[in-house]
């Protein structure tokens, strides 16, 4: 659904950009190649496997988190719209489906962002560092502005995969008769 896809992007985009920046600028070469390899393997996992993982592993593990969110955020004015109501006894909610989708789109956004960050002209990076910028300032001033269009493209491809992966969402939400905007019911 559109709602779970939007939540999935909200979860996956910051994590993906962080992983891509770590791989391209911070990690040692062996670790970067290992993490890149794991991301490529995640992209090859079928949606049915993610759906089964969401049903049997993620949903029961998130149930205490959902109860905590309901108890602590369900009574607040705006957040109560999303975290209010009664918590599902199975943990198979729209929030669980969004987390499964976020993990599914993570490798796509990460790999494209990594390639964009690597393709930043070395002279731009060195010029920023030569002017006294720290590594993080160099990334903010040179790498992220250069890769903005690539990041947007990666997000659109991730959104396309999230919207197209109905099998995992259907498997996670299958016992639900009605899909609501409440994240925990």
N, C-alpha and C positions, 0 to 999 in steps of 0.2 A: 504494500500500500504506500501511498504518497507520504503519509504521516511517519511510518517507520523508516522510509528512505531518507527523509529529511533529518530525523534523529540520528540515523546511521552516519550521515555526512557530518553532522555536528560533532559526533564522537570521533570519527575516523580522520578527518582532515588535520586537526592539530597534531594528533599522534603520528600520522603519516609524514607530515612535514618535519616533525622532530626526528623521526627515524631517518628520513632522507638526509637531513642536515648532519646527523651523527655519522652516517655512513660516508658521506662525501667529504666532510671536513674535520671530524674529530677522531673517528675510530682508527686504530692501526689497520694496516692493509689486510692482514689475515682475518681479523675480526669483521672488517667491513665486507670482505668477500663471503664469509660465513653467513652474516646477517642477510646479505643480498641473496644468497642461495636459499635461505629459509623463506624469504619473502617470495621468491619465484616458486618455491614448492607450495606455499599457501595459495598462490593463484591457480594452481593446477588441481586443487581439491574440489570435487563436485559439490553442488549445492545440497544434494541429498545427505551427504556426510555431515555438512555443517548443520543441517536441519536436525539430524539425529543427535548430534553433539549438543545442540541447543535444548532438545527435549530431555535427554537423559542425564546430562552433566551440568549445563549452565543454569537451567531453570531451577532445579533443586538447590543449587549453590547460592542463587540470588534471592531465594525466599526470605532469609533473615534480613537481607538488605532492604527488600521491599517493605517488610514489616516495620523496620526502623524508619524508612522514608515516610511511610503512612503515619506513624505515630508522631514524628517530629515535624514534618512539613505539611501534613494533611490539613491542619487547622489554620494555616496561614492564608491570608486573603487571596493572593494570586496563585501561589503554588498549590493551594488546596484544590483548585480546578483540575490539576493534573495528578496529584498524589493522594487525593481524598478518596472516599468510598471504602469498600471492603477489599482487602487484599486477596488475590486469587490464591487458593490453597495449593495449586500446582506450580505456581511460578511461571506459567506459560502466558505471558502478557505481551503487550505491544512493546514494552521496554526491553524484554528479552529478545524479541524478534529484531528490534533495532540494534541491539548489541551483536547479535549473530550477523546481521547485514554489515555492521561496521567492520567486523573481522573479515568478512568476505571482500570488502572493497579496499581494505588496508593495503594489500600488496600492489594493487593497480596504481593507487595514488602515490604510494611510496616509490615504486620503480620509475614512474614518469618524473616525479619531482627530483629523484636522485639524478637522473640523466640530465635534467635541466640545470641542476645545481653544479654538476660536474662540467657542463659546457660553458659556465661563466668564464669570460676571458680572464686569463691569468693576470694580465696587465691591470685590470680593474681591481682585482684582489690585492696585488702587490702595491698599487698606488695608494689604496686605502691604508694598508699596513705601514707604508712608508710615511704617511702623514701622521702616524702615531696612534692609529686606531687599534683597539684590542681585536682579538679574533671575532668575538661576538659583534662588535661594532662594524667590523669589515663585512660580516655576513648580513647585518641589517642595512648597510650602506651600498654594498656592491652585489651580493649574491641574490638577496630577496627581490630587489627591484628588477634585476635582470631576468629573474625567473618567474615574475608575476604572471605573465601570459601562460607559461607552462604549467604553473600551479592551477590556474583557472581551467586549463584544458584537462589536467589530471582530475580535478574535481568533477568536471562534466562527464568524463568517462566513468568515474566512480559512481556518479549518480545514475548513469545509464545502466551499469551493472546492478546497482541496488534496485532500480525500478524493474529490471528484467528478471531478477531472481525471485520469482513468486513461490518457488517450491519450498525454500527454507522457511519463508514467512508462513506459508500455508501449513507446513508441518508443525511449527511452533504454536500457531494459533488455532490448530484444528479443533480442539474441544470447545472453543469459544463460539457461542451462537451469534453474538453481536460484537463487532469490533468498535470500541468507544475511544474517545479522546483521553479517558483516564488511563494513565500509564501503568497502573498497578492492578487493574481489575480484568 
